[in-house]
């Protein structure tokens, strides 16, 4: 009678361990997925507030931040001179991750060939506009690491025949650590718990088998 009661207790414990194993594992996977997501800044806000960016104006262009955090507009040079000009808007990346944005370009010139727009990554200019078009738009993304200097540049090769301007919207950039999720513990801890639960369940099964 005593032996049957003892065995029954162990069988119940084994059943609980078998049931809880998948539950704990599922919780760990959910927690890990939630903690591994990259947090991003929606628009020109927080660490990406326009006040934290650097403006470089060569010739008579400008940066319009009145619509931030929704958008920022770069206006190119047009001072009726043959000299090149630039309107540059940059920031040092405070976190690593992906930068993405939409852009809408227009120019008073005959095409975009002398007024290109693009993004800057560590002093390298990556042109996004098509030289043969006038009004145009698109979406782009690139990756940064901490300390990278990145941003946008509206250029002009002649500062004449009409200014170009580009609106940058739907700007997203990394803001550091994982996105807050339902898990309240770091990701490695739930995984450790899964391993411990599995070993405990396995030992219980062995004890029950030997007892029976």
Backbone bond lengths (Angstrom), bond angles and torsions (degrees), N, CA, C in turn:
res aa  C-N    CA-C-N  psi(-1)  N-CA   C-N-CA  omega(-1)  CA-C   N-CA-C  phi
1 X - - - 1.467 - - 1.516 111.05 -
2 X 1.356 115.31 -46.84 1.464 120.45 178.90 1.512 110.76 -64.36
3 X 1.351 115.84 -39.32 1.473 119.69 -179.58 1.529 110.89 -65.98
4 X 1.359 116.56 -39.40 1.462 119.64 179.28 1.520 111.30 -64.50
5 X 1.355 116.20 -40.21 1.469 120.04 178.38 1.521 110.74 -63.84
6 X 1.357 115.01 -41.98 1.475 120.21 179.64 1.528 111.00 -62.86
7 X 1.356 115.74 -44.17 1.473 120.24 -179.34 1.509 111.36 -65.90
8 X 1.331 114.78 -38.04 1.471 118.74 -179.36 1.516 111.60 -62.70
9 X 1.349 115.29 -38.55 1.464 119.81 178.24 1.515 111.25 -62.86
10 X 1.355 114.13 -42.68 1.463 117.53 -179.66 1.512 111.52 -68.92
11 X 1.338 117.37 -36.65 1.457 119.91 177.87 1.515 111.04 -64.65
12 X 1.322 116.82 -39.61 1.461 120.56 177.03 1.517 110.73 -63.51
13 X 1.345 116.95 -41.96 1.466 120.90 178.87 1.509 110.71 -63.42
14 X 1.367 115.55 -39.80 1.463 119.61 179.10 1.516 110.99 -65.17
15 X 1.339 116.40 -40.10 1.463 120.32 179.08 1.513 111.21 -64.06
16 X 1.352 115.81 -41.07 1.469 120.16 178.10 1.512 110.43 -62.26
17 X 1.356 116.02 -43.42 1.463 120.07 -179.64 1.516 110.81 -63.25
18 X 1.375 115.86 -40.85 1.461 118.88 179.29 1.520 111.29 -64.73
19 X 1.350 116.41 -36.63 1.458 120.68 -179.89 1.512 112.15 -73.18
20 X 1.346 116.40 -41.48 1.457 120.88 -174.60 1.516 113.25 -74.56
21 X 1.360 116.93 -24.66 1.456 119.73 -178.01 1.519 113.35 -54.18
22 X 1.361 118.19 -55.55 1.468 119.79 178.76 1.515 112.90 -63.04
23 X 1.365 116.53 -34.34 1.456 119.18 179.97 1.511 111.02 -64.28
24 X 1.339 116.37 -47.13 1.464 120.97 178.95 1.508 110.52 -62.84
25 X 1.346 116.39 -42.04 1.458 120.31 179.77 1.520 110.65 -61.96
26 X 1.367 116.56 -44.86 1.453 119.61 178.75 1.509 111.71 -60.75
27 X 1.331 117.23 -41.04 1.463 120.74 178.67 1.510 111.16 -64.03
28 X 1.339 116.12 -39.01 1.461 119.69 -179.45 1.516 110.79 -65.70
29 X 1.348 115.93 -42.20 1.467 119.32 -179.98 1.517 110.56 -63.64
30 X 1.345 116.49 -43.17 1.459 120.13 178.58 1.508 110.61 -61.96
31 X 1.334 116.63 -44.50 1.460 120.43 179.70 1.506 111.97 -63.38
32 X 1.338 117.08 -41.00 1.456 120.49 -179.49 1.516 110.91 -65.59
33 X 1.348 116.48 -42.40 1.464 119.77 -179.67 1.520 110.77 -64.75
34 X 1.327 116.45 -40.31 1.464 119.48 -178.91 1.513 110.89 -66.59
35 X 1.343 116.25 -37.22 1.448 119.77 -176.18 1.519 112.97 -80.66
36 X 1.356 117.03 -15.80 1.458 118.71 -176.55 1.534 112.49 -92.06
37 X 1.332 118.29 -7.20 1.461 120.78 -179.87 1.523 110.81 -69.80
38 X 1.325 115.75 143.90 1.460 121.09 -179.16 1.519 111.03 -86.93
39 X 1.336 116.25 125.94 1.461 120.07 176.91 1.524 109.51 -76.40
40 X 1.323 116.34 140.87 1.462 121.20 179.18 1.516 110.35 -131.14
41 X 1.330 114.83 156.04 1.451 121.01 177.83 1.520 109.85 -93.21
42 X 1.336 118.33 123.62 1.466 120.35 178.59 1.524 111.25 -82.68
43 X 1.303 116.10 93.79 1.461 120.06 177.79 1.518 113.85 93.99
44 X 1.311 114.44 -174.09 1.467 121.58 -178.03 1.525 109.22 -84.80
45 X 1.332 114.79 75.45 1.460 121.24 -177.23 1.519 109.36 -143.53
46 X 1.333 116.21 169.04 1.457 120.62 179.37 1.515 111.04 62.80
47 X 1.329 116.33 -129.55 1.469 119.90 179.29 1.527 111.92 -66.05
48 X 1.341 116.73 -16.34 1.467 121.10 179.24 1.531 112.17 -103.15
49 X 1.309 117.27 18.38 1.456 121.27 173.61 1.532 109.20 -57.35
50 X 1.327 118.13 141.32 1.471 120.13 -178.57 1.523 114.41 -51.75
51 X 1.337 117.47 -27.47 1.468 120.34 179.50 1.522 112.04 -64.35
52 X 1.346 117.40 -20.52 1.460 121.10 -178.86 1.528 113.27 -92.77
53 X 1.323 116.51 -0.62 1.464 121.11 180.00 1.529 110.05 -96.24
54 X 1.326 115.26 160.63 1.465 121.93 177.41 1.525 109.30 -107.99
55 X 1.313 115.86 131.58 1.467 120.97 176.48 1.529 109.97 -104.68
56 X 1.317 115.35 132.12 1.462 121.43 174.03 1.525 107.14 -122.61
57 X 1.309 116.54 114.49 1.465 121.81 -178.33 1.527 109.24 -113.59
58 X 1.325 116.33 114.88 1.461 122.50 174.62 1.523 107.08 -111.14
59 X 1.292 117.61 118.69 1.456 125.30 -170.99 1.529 108.86 87.19
60 X 1.314 119.34 -140.28 1.466 120.29 -171.30 1.523 113.85 -118.15
61 X 1.328 118.00 29.09 1.460 121.37 176.48 1.521 111.52 -75.40
62 X 1.332 116.90 -176.73 1.462 120.66 179.92 1.526 110.55 -160.47
63 X 1.337 114.64 165.45 1.464 122.37 174.92 1.521 107.26 -119.18
64 X 1.321 116.49 123.31 1.460 121.94 179.97 1.532 108.72 -103.36
65 X 1.335 116.51 113.27 1.470 121.36 -178.08 1.529 112.10 -109.81
66 X 1.321 117.92 13.52 1.465 120.27 -174.93 1.533 112.74 -65.31
67 X 1.334 118.16 -22.80 1.468 120.50 179.50 1.523 113.11 -95.58
68 X 1.341 117.55 5.24 1.463 120.27 176.83 1.534 108.90 -66.88
69 X 1.332 117.84 146.71 1.469 127.30 10.24 1.529 115.76 -86.55
70 X 1.341 117.17 2.19 1.462 119.53 -176.80 1.521 111.65 -69.83
71 X 1.320 117.34 -45.07 1.462 120.32 -177.21 1.524 110.95 -155.66
72 X 1.321 114.48 163.06 1.467 123.28 173.79 1.526 106.86 -133.48
73 X 1.339 116.90 140.96 1.464 121.07 -178.49 1.526 110.58 -116.89
74 X 1.338 116.07 128.81 1.460 122.22 174.78 1.528 108.79 -101.91
75 X 1.331 115.88 125.94 1.460 121.65 179.48 1.519 108.74 -111.43
76 X 1.321 116.21 127.84 1.454 121.18 -175.38 1.516 113.54 -81.57
77 X 1.320 114.65 177.19 1.467 122.13 -177.17 1.527 111.30 -78.67
78 X 1.332 113.98 147.15 1.466 120.08 175.39 1.535 108.11 -163.78
79 X 1.331 115.94 73.53 1.478 120.35 -177.04 1.533 112.81 -113.50
80 X 1.344 115.51 21.94 1.474 121.28 177.13 1.525 113.07 57.73
81 X 1.308 114.96 37.67 1.464 119.51 175.76 1.526 108.43 -122.23
82 X 1.324 117.02 161.39 1.470 118.86 178.01 1.530 112.51 -84.62
83 X 1.327 117.56 5.34 1.467 120.35 -174.40 1.531 111.67 -88.25
84 X 1.314 116.84 144.73 1.466 119.86 178.39 1.530 110.96 -69.90
85 X 1.318 115.25 154.43 1.458 120.98 177.97 1.520 110.74 -139.26
86 X 1.330 115.25 161.71 1.459 120.82 178.89 1.516 110.06 -144.04
87 X 1.330 115.69 145.78 1.456 122.70 168.01 1.517 105.92 -123.12
88 X 1.328 115.64 112.02 1.464 121.12 -171.25 1.527 109.99 -120.64
89 X 1.321 115.83 137.27 1.464 123.04 -177.61 1.525 107.36 -133.94
90 X 1.344 117.62 107.19 1.465 120.61 -172.58 1.523 112.41 -133.55
91 X 1.338 113.85 163.56 1.462 121.66 178.01 1.522 108.19 -151.03
92 X 1.335 117.10 152.09 1.465 121.61 174.03 1.526 108.20 -85.45
93 X 1.316 116.90 128.86 1.464 121.56 -176.41 1.527 110.55 -64.21
94 X 1.339 117.89 117.94 1.459 119.98 178.35 1.520 112.87 -80.63
95 X 1.345 116.29 -17.41 1.464 121.50 -179.05 1.522 109.11 -142.93
96 X 1.321 115.77 161.60 1.465 121.32 178.86 1.524 110.08 -93.23
97 X 1.329 116.01 147.45 1.459 120.47 177.82 1.509 111.52 151.46
98 X 1.318 115.30 -160.10 1.471 121.25 -176.15 1.528 111.28 -99.27
99 X 1.315 115.16 137.46 1.467 123.24 172.87 1.519 107.19 -108.07
100 X 1.332 117.13 130.71 1.466 120.63 178.07 1.524 109.63 -136.75
101 X 1.320 116.15 154.86 1.455 120.66 -177.84 1.521 110.66 -167.96
102 X 1.331 115.58 159.99 1.460 122.91 171.08 1.528 107.98 -107.76
103 X 1.311 116.90 150.07 1.459 120.44 178.70 1.525 110.74 -137.04
104 X 1.328 115.21 144.05 1.462 122.43 178.38 1.528 107.98 -130.25
105 X 1.309 115.96 120.58 1.468 122.72 -170.87 1.526 111.10 -115.87
106 X 1.317 115.13 142.94 1.469 120.59 171.98 1.525 108.71 -148.22
107 X 1.326 116.36 154.28 1.461 120.63 179.44 1.524 110.46 -145.55
108 X 1.310 115.06 150.27 1.466 120.97 175.21 1.521 111.06 -87.85
109 X 1.319 116.18 -5.76 1.461 121.53 178.45 1.530 109.48 -78.65
110 X 1.322 116.58 175.84 1.464 120.88 -177.59 1.531 112.67 -71.74
111 X 1.327 117.26 -25.88 1.462 123.23 174.76 1.528 108.02 -161.03
112 X 1.333 115.90 -174.96 1.470 119.93 -175.30 1.529 113.39 -93.39
113 X 1.318 117.27 4.08 1.470 119.73 -172.63 1.527 113.72 -62.00
114 X 1.347 116.76 -33.41 1.462 118.99 -178.83 1.535 112.34 -100.74
115 X 1.338 116.52 2.39 1.466 120.84 -179.64 1.528 110.80 -136.74
116 X 1.322 117.91 61.82 1.470 119.47 -175.31 1.533 112.94 -74.48
117 X 1.322 114.73 150.69 1.466 121.66 173.29 1.528 108.77 -119.96
118 X 1.320 115.19 147.51 1.462 119.91 176.02 1.509 110.76 -170.46
119 X 1.327 115.38 -174.63 1.460 119.52 176.61 1.524 110.32 -106.83
120 X 1.321 115.15 160.41 1.459 122.33 -179.42 1.522 108.69 -116.80
121 X 1.306 116.09 135.00 1.458 121.61 173.24 1.521 108.39 -135.40
122 X 1.332 114.82 109.11 1.471 121.14 -179.53 1.530 112.10 53.01
123 X 1.313 115.07 53.43 1.466 124.05 174.90 1.524 114.66 74.39
124 X 1.323 117.64 -2.63 1.467 120.27 177.28 1.529 109.23 -96.41
125 X 1.335 115.52 129.76 1.461 121.77 -178.91 1.528 109.74 -94.60
126 X 1.334 115.66 126.55 1.460 121.36 178.59 1.545 108.05 -113.61
127 X 1.328 115.88 105.67 1.463 120.06 -176.41 1.519 111.06 -71.50
128 X 1.332 115.41 135.91 1.458 121.37 179.23 1.532 112.29 -110.29
129 X 1.307 118.03 -25.82 1.458 121.38 -177.26 1.522 112.22 -77.44
130 X 1.324 114.33 152.70 1.461 122.49 175.39 1.525 107.96 -92.83
131 X 1.325 117.34 121.78 1.465 121.79 -175.43 1.526 113.24 -57.60
132 X 1.317 117.49 -29.23 1.460 120.60 -173.27 1.528 113.47 -84.38
133 X 1.329 117.24 -10.02 1.463 120.30 -175.91 1.520 111.68 -103.29
134 X 1.326 115.03 165.72 1.472 121.00 175.21 1.522 107.43 -105.46
135 X 1.328 118.48 -86.28 1.458 121.11 176.45 1.530 109.71 -78.14
136 X 1.303 117.09 133.61 1.453 121.64 -177.38 1.523 109.88 -162.04
137 X 1.328 116.16 165.91 1.465 120.45 -179.53 1.522 109.35 -155.92
138 X 1.321 115.57 169.44 1.451 120.01 179.78 1.513 111.81 -177.41
139 X 1.320 114.83 -176.12 1.459 122.90 176.87 1.515 107.88 -131.20
140 X 1.318 115.70 149.22 1.462 119.04 -178.35 1.519 109.81 -150.60
141 X 1.326 115.19 161.54 1.458 120.72 175.53 1.525 109.44 -153.86
142 X 1.316 115.76 157.68 1.461 122.48 175.95 1.521 107.46 -159.43
143 X 1.318 115.79 165.98 1.462 121.23 -178.48 1.525 111.45 -105.96
144 X 1.325 115.33 147.87 1.463 121.19 177.71 1.521 109.48 -130.83
145 X 1.320 115.23 157.62 1.460 122.12 169.42 1.524 107.18 -116.68
146 X 1.314 115.97 165.25 1.460 120.44 -177.53 1.533 110.03 -57.28
147 X 1.329 116.07 129.69 1.461 121.06 178.45 1.504 114.62 97.04
148 X 1.336 117.60 -15.15 1.469 119.56 175.64 1.529 110.06 -61.47
149 X 1.332 115.62 140.44 1.466 120.11 172.35 1.517 107.91 -96.05
150 X 1.323 116.01 121.67 1.463 119.59 -179.53 1.521 109.63 -137.34
151 X 1.316 114.95 164.34 1.459 119.23 -179.82 1.510 111.27 165.93
152 X 1.324 115.68 -150.66 1.458 121.96 -172.14 1.524 110.55 -135.18
153 X 1.321 115.26 151.89 1.463 120.00 -178.66 1.525 110.73 -141.84
154 X 1.322 114.64 124.77 1.461 121.31 170.86 1.525 106.77 -103.92
155 X 1.312 116.96 114.30 1.461 121.19 -172.40 1.531 111.63 -109.48
156 X 1.331 113.98 162.01 1.464 121.21 172.89 1.515 108.03 -144.96
157 X 1.306 116.60 130.78 1.460 119.72 -179.01 1.525 112.40 -85.22
158 X 1.365 116.74 -16.45 1.466 118.87 -175.77 1.531 114.00 -134.46
159 X 1.334 117.06 -7.80 1.478 121.04 -178.88 1.527 111.89 50.44
160 X 1.315 115.73 41.48 1.467 119.36 -175.52 1.530 110.17 -151.64
161 X 1.325 115.41 167.88 1.471 124.30 174.70 1.532 113.33 66.77
162 X 1.303 118.52 22.97 1.460 120.97 175.88 1.520 112.83 111.42
163 X 1.331 115.27 136.91 1.467 120.87 -178.94 1.523 111.05 -82.82
164 X 1.317 114.81 154.41 1.464 121.82 172.15 1.520 108.23 -110.22
165 X 1.324 116.13 151.66 1.453 119.80 174.63 1.515 110.38 -142.33
166 X 1.329 114.92 149.52 1.456 120.88 -178.93 1.518 109.47 -133.18
167 X 1.334 115.35 130.82 1.460 122.10 176.05 1.531 108.29 -97.17
168 X 1.312 116.70 127.23 1.468 122.44 178.68 1.523 107.50 -107.83
169 X 1.328 115.99 119.35 1.469 121.07 -176.53 1.528 110.21 -134.96
170 X 1.331 115.49 173.70 1.473 121.66 -178.44 1.529 110.89 50.86
171 X 1.318 114.49 41.54 1.470 120.61 -178.78 1.524 110.09 -77.73
172 X 1.322 116.02 126.27 1.464 122.52 175.55 1.524 108.43 -129.29
173 X 1.325 116.03 136.85 1.464 120.81 179.57 1.523 108.87 -148.34
174 X 1.327 117.67 154.71 1.475 120.62 -175.51 1.523 112.87 -65.21
175 X 1.331 115.42 141.47 1.462 120.86 177.32 1.516 111.84 -120.69
176 X 1.311 116.90 24.86 1.452 118.74 172.08 1.496 114.20 108.70
177 X 1.344 115.40 -135.08 1.452 124.18 -169.44 1.505 115.21 -60.00
178 X 1.333 115.73 -174.20 1.460 121.96 -176.77 1.522 112.25 -62.28
179 X 1.324 115.19 152.33 1.450 120.61 174.16 1.521 109.26 -68.01
180 X 1.341 119.03 131.89 1.466 120.29 178.35 1.515 110.94 -56.98
181 X 1.335 116.17 133.84 1.455 120.90 -179.10 1.508 111.10 -134.51
182 X 1.350 118.32 -171.16 1.459 121.25 -176.82 1.511 114.16 -69.14
183 X 1.331 117.40 -22.96 1.455 119.31 -179.89 1.520 110.06 -74.31
184 X 1.332 116.29 133.61 1.463 120.74 -177.19 1.511 112.48 -102.55
185 X 1.353 116.73 3.24 1.455 120.81 179.36 1.500 108.49 -125.24
186 X 1.347 119.04 156.54 1.465 120.98 178.01 1.517 110.99 -59.06
187 X 1.327 115.90 151.10 1.455 121.25 -175.24 1.516 114.61 -54.63
188 X 1.363 121.48 -41.76 1.454 119.82 -177.30 1.516 113.29 -62.67
189 X 1.355 119.67 -28.55 1.452 121.05 -175.47 1.523 112.88 -67.70
190 X 1.355 120.28 -43.84 1.461 118.65 175.76 1.514 112.58 -61.19
191 X 1.324 117.62 -35.72 1.455 120.53 179.39 1.518 110.58 -66.67
192 X 1.339 117.04 -37.00 1.454 121.33 176.65 1.517 109.18 -63.74
193 X 1.329 116.84 -39.71 1.457 121.85 179.19 1.511 111.52 -63.66
194 X 1.335 117.13 -36.82 1.461 120.38 177.48 1.517 110.70 -61.40
195 X 1.348 116.44 -45.14 1.464 120.58 179.76 1.509 111.67 -62.25
196 X 1.336 116.48 -43.19 1.462 120.49 -179.22 1.526 110.54 -65.34
197 X 1.340 117.30 -41.14 1.463 121.01 179.79 1.520 110.92 -64.68
198 X 1.326 115.68 -38.93 1.459 119.91 -179.78 1.523 111.02 -64.03
199 X 1.345 117.72 -46.11 1.464 121.89 179.70 1.521 110.91 -64.02
200 X 1.319 116.48 -42.04 1.457 120.65 179.81 1.520 110.95 -62.22
201 X 1.348 116.13 -43.73 1.459 121.24 179.09 1.523 111.33 -63.41
202 X 1.329 115.61 -39.90 1.467 119.88 -178.46 1.524 111.49 -66.22
203 X 1.343 116.84 -41.67 1.459 120.71 178.92 1.529 111.47 -65.13
204 X 1.339 116.29 -38.73 1.459 119.93 178.91 1.526 110.82 -62.12
205 X 1.350 115.51 -42.61 1.465 119.05 -179.76 1.535 111.07 -61.92
206 X 1.330 116.03 -40.08 1.471 120.41 179.14 1.517 110.71 -63.58
207 X 1.336 116.59 -42.05 1.452 120.14 -179.47 1.523 111.91 -65.56
208 X 1.334 114.87 -39.76 1.458 119.00 178.26 1.524 111.15 -65.16
209 X 1.362 114.83 -41.90 1.473 119.18 -179.48 1.527 111.03 -63.59
210 X 1.325 116.89 -41.96 1.457 120.58 -179.37 1.525 111.30 -70.06
211 X 1.343 115.53 -32.74 1.465 119.50 -178.74 1.534 111.07 -71.70
212 X 1.337 114.93 -31.34 1.456 118.34 -177.87 1.544 110.76 -86.27
